[in-house]
Amino acid sequence: MLDLYSAVVKPVVTEKSSAAYGMRREYAFRVHPKATKQQIKEAIERLFSVRVVKVRTLQQRAKRKTLGRTQGVRASWKKAYVTLHAEDSIDVFEG
């Protein structure tokens, strides 16, 4: 069982995640690869004192990157889109 602080790694703030917030009021988080939707929901609710309506998860595949003659691979990771109740918001993303 993952604890509260290891289930959610960090928020993902990109243009795409900002657009998702603007259109559907969804927040994006980088989460532990073995975290379940229920664990993610409980962690977000307890960390930010909000009510979670829906959690969608996806696996970001590893990407091959080249820098000069050196090739490497970025690690794969898990992302979660969290939809909150209409009255709730997370202040870390706004402002």
N, C-alpha and C positions, 0 to 999 in steps of 0.2 A: 504494500500500500504506500502510495506516495504521500508525503506530507504537504501541507498547505502551500509552502513556499517553493517546493520543487515541481509542483504540477504546472504552475504558470511561470515561465522563464522571464519574458519581457513583452511589452507591447510592441506591435509592428506599426510604425508610422511611415506610410508611403503615400504616393498620390492615389493609388488604387484603394488603399484602406481608408483614406480620407473621403474618397468618392462614395465608398460603401457606407460610411457614417452619414454622409449628406443625404443619400437616397433612402437607405433602409435603417438608419440608426444602429449600425452594427459596429462593433469594435473588434479589431484583429489582435491576436496574441500569439506569440511563439510559446509552445507548450512542450512538456516532456514527451518523447516519442511513445511512451507506454501509458500515458494518461488517457483515461476514458472520458466520455462526454459528461458523465455524472460527476467524476472527480473535478473536471474543469469547472463545471457549474458551481459546485460547492466552494471551490477555491475562490472564484470571482465574487460570489455572494459574500463570503466571509472577509476577503481582503478589502473590498470597496464598499461594503454595506449597501448593496443594490439587489434587485430582484431580476434574475435571469429567466427569459422566456424560452430561448432556443439557443442551441450550440451546434454549429456545423464544423467539422474537422476535415482536413486534407493533408496529404503528405507532399511536401515540396521535394521533388527529385533532386539528386545530386547533379551539379553542372560541371562540365569540363572547362577549365580556365587556362589560358596561356599567357605568360608574361615573358616576352623575349623568346628564348629557346626552351624555357622551362615550362613543363606542363604539370598541371595538378588538378585536383578534383575538390570542389566545395562539397561539404557534407550535406546529406539529406536531413530534413527537419520537419516537424509537424506544426501546422498552423491551425488556429481555431478562430472562427468568426462567432462572436457572442452577441445576441440580440437581447436588449434589456427591456424592461417594462417601460411603457410610454412616459411615466412620471420620473423615471430614474435617469441619471447620467453619471459619467465618470469625469471628474474635473481635470485629471492628468492630461487628457487628450485635448481639451478645449482651452483656448486662451493663449 
